[in-house]
Amino acid sequence: MFGLTASLFTATSEAKEVQHPIKNVVLVHGAFADGSSWSEVIAALQRKGYHVTAVQNPLTSLADDVSATRRVLARQSGDVILVGHSYAGAVVTEAGNADNVKGIVYLSALVPDSGESVSDLLTRLKAPMDGLKPDNDGFIWLDHPAAYRDVMAGDVPEPRARILAATQVPISASAFAGKVSHAAWYDKPTWYLVTEDDHALKTPVQRTLAQQIGARVTTVKSSHMSLVSHPAVVANLIDRAAKDAQH
């Protein structure tokens, strides 16, 4: 009788472990941003009880950004929902192969295939990034406040957009040439937030990417910086992904 009771207790414990909720969220910023861009999303997720970490990408190469993300993933206790915005779609597509990543959320993100770089992807989709030229050190900036708001943050109040422009991290042009070794979206469930008033990554391109990876799609009428202009929408999507991924 004791042995039967012990077996039932063990089975029940294992079942509870399988259904344990995902409470870790790792956020990865894209080009012309930094970790502080997630501030409102972080606050919303923390109110929901999540442990949230924002990666500070150096944006010096895809490999460097993946390494920075992997360091953060390694510090998480338990399973993780990994979130990538814009260029960081490539970062989370590679870093998302980590065992503790149980789902990936893409926000108006570039999502390469295995063996593909961001540059390759943009060429394949016939969606070149016009007007972005590197400086003498090979970095691309979008630091003129008016241009920043027009391209990235048209629905963000001007004072906030000026702060975003001032705190951005420029991206090395070479980051767009780094190739993904194995695309994690082949093996992990994915969600994609399509932004419908986006001047940085056109909405039809986003829809094509979401369809190609088989993502569950949510749409919002937003600029490219939905994490700033619609933090509640972003946080609710991440929350839903965490709940769905644990089943």
C-alpha positions, 0 to 999 in steps of 0.5 A, spaced: 500 500 500 505 504 501 509 503 495 502 504 491 501 511 495 509 513 493 508 511 486 501 515 485 505 521 489 511 521 484 506 520 478 502 526 481 509 530 482 511 529 475 505 531 472 505 538 476 512 539 473 510 538 466 505 543 467 509 548 471 508 555 468 513 559 464 515 565 468 521 567 465 521 572 459 527 574 455 527 580 451 532 582 445 532 589 442 533 590 435 537 595 431 537 603 433 534 601 440 537 598 447 534 594 453 531 600 456 526 600 450 522 595 453 521 599 459 513 599 459 513 592 457 517 589 462 513 593 467 507 590 465 510 583 465 512 584 472 505 586 474 503 579 471 508 575 475 514 574 470 521 574 471 523 579 466 530 580 463 532 585 457 538 583 453 543 589 452 545 587 445 552 590 442 549 590 435 557 589 433 555 582 429 550 577 429 554 572 433 556 577 438 548 578 439 547 571 440 552 570 445 549 576 449 542 573 449 545 566 450 549 568 457 542 571 459 538 565 457 543 561 461 542 565 467 534 563 467 531 558 472 526 554 468 523 555 462 523 561 458 519 565 452 524 568 448 522 575 444 525 578 439 524 585 435 526 587 428 533 585 427 533 581 433 528 576 430 535 573 427 538 573 434 532 569 437 532 565 431 539 562 433 539 563 440 532 560 441 535 553 440 537 553 447 533 547 451 530 552 456 527 556 450 519 553 450 517 559 445 519 565 441 515 571 440 517 575 434 515 583 434 515 586 426 521 582 426 526 579 421 526 571 421 531 568 417 531 561 415 537 556 416 543 558 413 541 565 411 543 572 413 538 578 414 541 581 408 540 574 404 533 574 407 531 581 405 534 580 398 529 574 397 523 578 399 525 583 395 525 588 401 532 592 401 533 597 406 534 603 402 538 609 405 542 606 411 549 607 410 554 605 415 559 610 417 567 610 417 567 605 422 562 600 419 556 602 423 549 604 421 545 610 425 538 613 425 540 618 430 536 624 427 530 625 431 525 627 426 528 621 421 528 616 427 520 618 429 518 617 421 521 611 420 521 607 427 516 611 431 510 615 428 505 613 433 510 615 439 510 622 442 515 626 440 519 627 446 519 619 447 521 618 440 527 623 441 529 619 447 529 613 443 533 616 438 538 619 443 539 612 447 539 608 441 545 603 439 548 603 432 548 597 428 554 594 425 553 593 417 556 586 418 551 584 423 546 583 417 551 578 414 551 573 419 548 567 418 543 563 422 546 556 423 539 552 424 533 556 425 529 555 432 522 556 429 523 549 425 522 546 432 519 551 437 512 554 437 512 561 434 508 567 435 508 574 430 506 581 432 504 584 425 505 592 425 500 595 420 503 602 420 510 600 420 515 604 416 521 600 417 519 593 415 513 593 411 506 590 413 506 585 407 513 583 408 511 581 416 505 577 414 509 573 409 515 572 414 509 570 419 506 565 414 513 562 412 514 560 419 507 558 421 507 563 427 500 564 430 499 572 428 496 578 432 496 584 428 496 591 431 495 598 428 502 601 430 509 603 428 515 599 428 516 600 435 510 597 438 514 595 444 513 603 446 507 605 443 503 599 445 506 595 451 500 592 453 498 589 447 506 586 447 505 584 454 499 580 453 501 577 447 507 574 451 503 572 456 499 568 452 505 565 448 507 563 455 501 560 457 500 556 450 507 554 450 507 550 457 501 545 454 
